[in-house]
Amino acid sequence: MIMTKHVPYTVPVITLHLENSIHEALFLMRKNDIKRLVIVNEDVPVGIVTERDIGRFLQNDKTSRMLDQIHLNEIMSRKLFTISKDQDEILIQCAIRMDAFQIGSIIIIDSEKLVGIVTKSDLVKYFSKSFAGVYKVSDYMNTKMITCRKSDSLLFSLTLLNKNNISRLVVTNNDGKPVGIISYDTFLRNSEYFKLEKQNTRDYLLPKTTAKELLVSDLVGNELLTIGSEDDLAKAARLMSEYKISGIPVVDENGNLEGVISATDVIRAYHEVKVHAILQQNDPHFT
C-alpha cells in the first residue's frame, strides 16, 4: 500500500466481502500490519471493520461460535464516509471529516467504486513532514486520560477499554509513572489463536480460565516511547509514523505523566492549520 504525491490516498486498498469471517479479517490485518479493512460488494464499499470493532465484539459475544463461523456483516460498520477522487484538497477534506465525526478513515470512490483510502496514519505522516515548528505537543495533548497499573488484571484493562470506548490505556507503575501502553492491538497480537486449530470467540482475546490470573505486566514490558509537552507536534507525528503507533504518553522532566498525544490530536491540528492557511490566503488581514 502506497500514498504518492500524484495520488494523495493509499492504494491499493485491502478488502474482504460480507461472507468473509472474523478469522480471515484478523489474518489479513496481521499479515499486512493494518487496523481496518473495507468490505466490498462488486468493488462498491458497503462497510468497514476495524481492530477495535473486532475486539469489542469478541469481549461481548456470548456464543460459543468459532471465529471462522462469524461473518463480517455481523460486526462491520455500515456508516461509511466517502469522498470522490476528484475532490479538491482531498487531504484537508478528509481531516475535516475525521475531526468532526471522530473517525479513523475516509474511503475514496470513483462512480461509487472503491479506488483508495485515507487513514489517520496517512495524515499523521503528512503532518510530520509538512508542519514542523507550527505547534507544540502541549497545544493539542489530552490531559484527561484513563490509566491502569501493571499490577491490574488483563480482564480489568480489557473491561476499561470496552466500557470507555477507547483504543488504549496508559500503563503506570505503583508510583503513577507511565511504563507502557495496552490496547486492543496488544490483546490481538498476543492471542494464542493462530497457534490453535480452533478457538471460540470468548477465549480469543483472553482465555476465560485464566482471565483473572493474568496481569497487565504479563503483556506489557518496561520499554515505553514518551515525549515532552514542549516538543514539536511534528516530532510526535513523526514518531507515531515511524513506530506505527497512534498515541504517545507526555511526561515531564521527572518522568511524571502529564497527558497523551494521539493521532486524533494530530488530525485536529492538521485540520486547523490548513483551514487557517486557506482563510489567510483568501484574506491577507486574517490572523
C-alpha positions in Angstrom: 0.0 0.0 0.0 1.4 3.4 -1.0 0.5 7.0 -0.9 2.2 9.2 -3.5 2.3 12.9 -4.5 0.3 12.1 -7.6 -2.3 10.1 -5.7 -3.0 11.6 -2.3 -4.5 8.5 -0.9 -3.5 4.9 -0.2 -3.8 2.4 -3.0 -4.5 -0.5 -3.3 -7.0 -1.0 -0.5 -7.1 -4.4 1.2 -10.7 -5.6 1.1 -12.9 -8.5 2.1 -16.5 -9.4 1.5 -19.6 -9.7 3.6 -19.4 -13.5 3.7 -15.7 -13.5 4.9 -15.1 -14.3 8.6 -13.5 -12.6 11.6 -10.8 -15.2 11.3 -10.0 -14.0 7.8 -10.1 -10.4 8.8 -7.7 -10.9 11.7 -5.3 -12.8 9.4 -5.2 -10.1 6.8 -4.8 -7.4 9.5 -1.8 -9.2 11.0 -0.3 -10.1 7.6 -0.5 -6.5 6.3 0.0 -4.7 9.7 -3.2 -2.7 9.3 -6.1 -2.0 11.7 -9.0 -1.7 9.3 -10.5 -3.4 6.2 -13.0 -2.2 3.7 -15.9 -4.6 3.0 -16.9 -4.5 -0.7 -19.7 -5.9 -2.9 -18.6 -6.0 -6.5 -16.0 -3.2 -5.9 -18.5 -1.0 -4.2 -17.7 -0.3 -0.5 -20.5 -1.4 1.8 -18.9 -1.4 5.2 -15.7 -1.1 7.2 -14.4 -3.3 10.1 -11.6 -2.2 12.5 -9.4 -3.9 15.0 -11.4 -2.1 17.7 -14.7 -3.4 16.3 -13.4 -7.0 16.5 -12.0 -6.5 20.0 -15.3 -5.2 21.3 -17.3 -7.9 19.6 -15.1 -10.7 20.9 -15.4 -9.5 24.5 -19.1 -9.0 24.4 -20.2 -12.1 22.3 -21.7 -14.8 24.5 -21.9 -17.6 22.0 -19.6 -20.5 21.5 -19.1 -20.0 17.8 -15.7 -20.3 16.2 -14.1 -17.2 14.6 -14.4 -18.7 11.2 -18.2 -19.0 11.7 -18.8 -15.3 12.3 -19.3 -13.3 9.2 -18.1 -9.7 8.9 -21.6 -8.5 8.1 -22.4 -9.1 11.8 -19.8 -6.7 13.1 -18.9 -4.2 10.4 -20.0 -0.6 10.4 -22.3 0.3 7.5 -21.9 4.0 8.1 -19.3 5.0 5.5 -17.6 8.3 5.0 -16.6 8.8 1.3 -15.0 11.4 -0.9 -14.8 11.4 -4.7 -11.3 11.0 -6.0 -11.8 14.3 -8.0 -12.5 16.3 -4.8 -10.2 19.3 -4.5 -7.9 19.3 -1.4 -8.6 15.7 -0.6 -6.4 15.5 2.4 -7.8 18.6 4.2 -11.4 17.4 3.4 -10.5 14.1 4.9 -9.1 15.7 8.0 -12.2 17.9 8.4 -14.4 14.9 8.3 -12.2 12.8 10.6 -12.1 15.6 13.2 -15.8 16.3 13.0 -17.0 12.7 13.1 -14.2 11.2 15.2 -13.5 8.5 12.6 -10.2 6.9 11.5 -10.5 6.8 7.7 -12.2 8.1 4.6 -13.0 6.0 1.6 -12.1 7.4 -1.8 -14.5 6.5 -4.6 -14.9 6.9 -8.3 -18.5 6.4 -9.5 -19.3 4.6 -6.3 -16.5 2.2 -6.7 -13.6 1.9 -4.3 -10.3 3.4 -5.5 -8.4 4.3 -2.3 -8.5 5.2 1.4 -7.1 7.9 3.6 -6.4 6.9 7.2 -5.2 8.8 10.3 -1.8 7.3 9.7 -1.6 8.9 6.3 -2.4 12.3 7.6 -0.1 12.0 10.6 2.8 11.1 8.3 2.0 14.1 6.1 1.7 16.4 9.1 5.1 15.3 10.3 6.8 16.3 7.0 4.9 19.5 6.4 4.3 21.3 9.6 7.5 21.3 11.7 7.6 24.2 14.1 3.9 25.1 13.9 2.6 23.6 17.1 3.9 22.2 20.4 2.7 18.9 21.9 1.1 20.9 24.7 -1.2 22.7 22.3 -3.1 19.6 21.5 -2.3 16.9 24.1 -5.1 15.4 26.1 -4.6 15.8 29.9 -7.7 13.7 30.8 -6.7 10.1 30.4 -7.7 6.7 31.7 -4.9 4.6 33.0 -4.3 1.2 34.5 -1.5 -0.3 36.5 0.9 -3.1 35.7 -0.5 -5.0 38.7 -4.1 -4.8 37.4 -5.6 -7.9 35.8 -5.8 -8.1 32.0 -9.5 -8.6 32.4 -9.8 -5.3 34.2 -7.8 -3.4 31.5 -9.9 -5.0 28.7 -13.1 -4.0 30.5 -11.8 -0.4 30.8 -11.2 -0.3 27.1 -14.6 -1.6 26.2 -16.5 0.4 28.8 -15.0 3.7 27.9 -14.9 3.1 24.1 -11.2 3.9 23.8 -8.3 2.4 21.9 -5.6 2.4 24.5 -4.7 2.8 28.2 -1.5 4.2 29.6 0.0 1.7 32.0 1.6 3.0 35.1 3.7 1.6 37.9 2.7 1.9 41.6 4.2 5.4 41.7 1.9 6.6 38.9 4.7 6.9 36.3 4.0 5.6 32.8 5.7 2.4 31.9 3.7 1.1 28.9 0.6 1.2 26.6 -2.0 -1.5 26.4 -4.6 -1.6 23.6 -6.9 -4.0 21.7 -3.9 -4.5 19.4 -1.9 -5.8 22.4 -4.5 -8.5 23.1 -5.0 -9.4 19.5 -1.2 -9.7 18.8 -0.6 -11.8 21.8 -3.6 -14.1 21.3 -2.9 -17.8 21.1 -5.4 -18.2 18.3 -3.1 -18.7 15.4 -1.3 -21.5 17.4 -4.6 -23.4 17.8 -6.7 -25.2 15.2 -10.0 -23.9 16.7 -10.9 -21.2 19.2 -14.2 -19.8 20.3 -14.8 -16.1 20.5 -14.8 -15.5 24.2 -11.4 -17.2 24.6 -9.8 -15.3 21.7 -8.9 -12.1 23.4 -8.4 -13.6 26.9 -8.7 -17.2 28.0 -11.6 -17.3 30.5 -9.9 -20.0 32.5 -7.0 -17.6 33.4 -8.7 -14.2 32.8 -8.4 -13.1 36.4 -5.0 -14.5 36.9 -3.2 -12.8 34.1 -1.8 -9.4 34.8 -1.1 -6.4 32.6 2.6 -6.9 33.3 2.3 -10.3 31.5 1.9 -8.4 28.2 3.4 -5.0 28.8 7.1 -4.6 29.4 9.1 -1.6 30.6 10.0 -0.1 27.3 8.0 3.0 26.5 8.3 5.8 24.0 7.5 9.2 25.5 7.6 12.8 24.5 7.7 16.2 26.3 4.9 18.8 26.3 7.3 21.4 24.8 8.4 19.2 22.0 7.3 19.9 18.4 4.0 18.3 17.5 5.5 17.3 14.2 8.1 15.3 16.1 5.3 13.4 17.9 3.7 12.8 14.5 7.0 11.5 13.1 7.4 9.1 16.0 3.9 7.8 15.6 4.5 7.2 11.9 7.9 5.7 12.4 6.9 3.3 15.2 3.4 2.7 13.7 1.6 3.7 16.9 -1.4 6.0 17.5 -0.6 7.6 20.8 2.4 8.7 23.0 2.4 9.5 26.7 3.6 13.0 27.5 5.9 13.3 30.5 7.7 16.0 32.4 11.4 16.1 33.2 10.9 13.7 36.1 9.0 11.1 34.0 5.7 12.0 35.5 2.6 11.6 33.3 1.2 14.9 32.0 -1.1 13.7 29.2 -1.3 11.8 26.0 -0.8 13.0 22.4 -2.7 10.9 19.9 -3.2 10.6 16.1 -6.6 12.1 16.7 -5.0 15.2 18.2 -2.6 15.5 15.2 -5.6 15.3 12.8 -7.3 18.2 14.7 -4.1 20.2 14.4 -3.8 19.4 10.7 -7.4 20.5 10.2 -6.9 23.8 12.0 -3.6 24.7 10.4 -4.9 24.1 6.9 -8.2 25.9 7.4 -6.2 28.8 8.9 -3.9 28.9 5.9 -6.9 28.9 3.5 -8.6 31.7 5.3 -5.3 33.7 5.4 -4.9 33.1 1.7 -8.3 34.5 1.0 -7.9 37.4 3.4 -4.3 38.6 4.0 -5.5 40.5 7.1 -6.8 37.3 8.8 -4.8 36.2 11.8 
